[in-house]
């Protein structure tokens, strides 16, 4: 069974889910799906509430940006990366590997 169904994956619209005790932010950008830790390393805010531009997500609270591909912090005030997770596509959606 998928963690997120295909119809929940709207282009550049982050989705938050809990998986094995981890908060995960999942984003579809064109044909790619990314899964990163949902908690901003600067402010403890949910990244799924932020805005996506290309392959970066911006934390809504203080504007720190993270690369969806690598989890790396791209702008201050964040300096620490968020974890990234593997995504497995299924017929009905995706499964996140923690």
C-alpha positions as CSV (number, residue, x, y, z in Angstrom):
1,X,0.0,0.0,0.0
2,X,1.2,3.5,-0.9
3,X,2.0,6.2,1.7
4,X,0.6,8.8,-0.6
5,X,-1.8,8.3,-3.5
6,X,-1.2,9.8,-6.9
7,X,-4.2,12.2,-6.6
8,X,-2.6,13.7,-3.5
9,X,0.6,14.6,-5.3
10,X,-0.3,18.0,-6.9
11,X,2.6,19.8,-8.7
12,X,4.7,21.8,-6.3
13,X,2.2,21.4,-3.4
14,X,4.0,19.8,-0.4
15,X,2.3,17.0,1.6
16,X,3.2,16.2,5.1
17,X,3.0,12.6,6.5
18,X,4.1,10.7,9.5
19,X,6.1,7.5,8.7
20,X,7.7,5.3,11.4
21,X,7.9,8.2,13.8
22,X,9.4,10.6,11.2
23,X,7.7,13.7,9.9
24,X,8.2,13.7,6.1
25,X,7.5,16.4,3.5
26,X,6.7,14.9,0.0
27,X,6.7,17.1,-3.1
28,X,6.1,16.4,-6.8
29,X,8.0,18.6,-9.2
30,X,7.2,17.7,-12.8
31,X,7.8,14.0,-13.1
32,X,10.0,13.7,-10.0
33,X,8.9,13.1,-6.4
34,X,11.0,14.1,-3.5
35,X,10.8,13.2,0.2
36,X,12.7,15.2,2.9
37,X,12.4,15.7,6.6
38,X,9.5,18.0,7.3
39,X,11.1,20.0,10.1
40,X,13.1,23.1,9.3
41,X,16.5,22.8,11.0
42,X,16.5,26.4,11.9
43,X,13.1,27.0,13.4
44,X,11.3,23.7,14.0
45,X,8.6,24.7,11.5
46,X,6.8,22.4,9.1
47,X,8.4,22.6,5.6
48,X,5.2,21.2,4.1
49,X,3.6,24.6,4.8
50,X,6.3,26.3,2.6
51,X,6.5,27.3,-1.0
52,X,8.2,25.3,-3.7
53,X,10.3,26.9,-6.5
54,X,11.9,24.5,-9.0
55,X,13.7,22.0,-6.7
56,X,13.8,24.1,-3.5
57,X,11.4,24.5,-0.7
58,X,11.2,27.6,1.5
59,X,10.3,27.5,5.1
60,X,7.3,29.7,5.7
61,X,8.6,31.0,9.1
62,X,11.9,32.6,8.4
63,X,12.6,32.0,4.7
64,X,15.3,29.4,4.9
65,X,15.4,27.3,1.7
66,X,16.3,23.6,1.3
67,X,17.2,21.6,-1.8
68,X,14.6,18.9,-2.4
69,X,17.1,16.7,-4.1
70,X,19.8,16.7,-1.4
71,X,18.2,18.2,1.7
72,X,21.0,20.8,1.9
73,X,20.3,24.2,3.4
74,X,20.5,26.8,0.5
75,X,20.0,30.0,2.4
76,X,20.3,31.4,5.9
77,X,19.1,31.3,8.6
78,X,19.3,27.5,8.2
79,X,22.8,26.0,8.0
80,X,22.0,22.3,8.6
81,X,20.6,20.0,6.0
82,X,17.3,18.1,6.5
83,X,17.3,14.3,5.9
84,X,16.2,12.9,2.5
85,X,14.3,9.7,1.9
86,X,14.0,7.3,-1.0
87,X,10.8,7.3,-2.9
88,X,9.3,4.1,-4.5
89,X,6.6,4.7,-7.1
90,X,3.7,2.2,-7.2
91,X,0.8,2.0,-9.5
92,X,-1.5,4.0,-7.1
93,X,1.1,6.4,-5.6
94,X,4.4,6.4,-3.7
95,X,6.0,4.7,-0.7
96,X,8.6,6.5,1.3
97,X,11.6,4.5,2.7
98,X,12.8,5.6,6.1
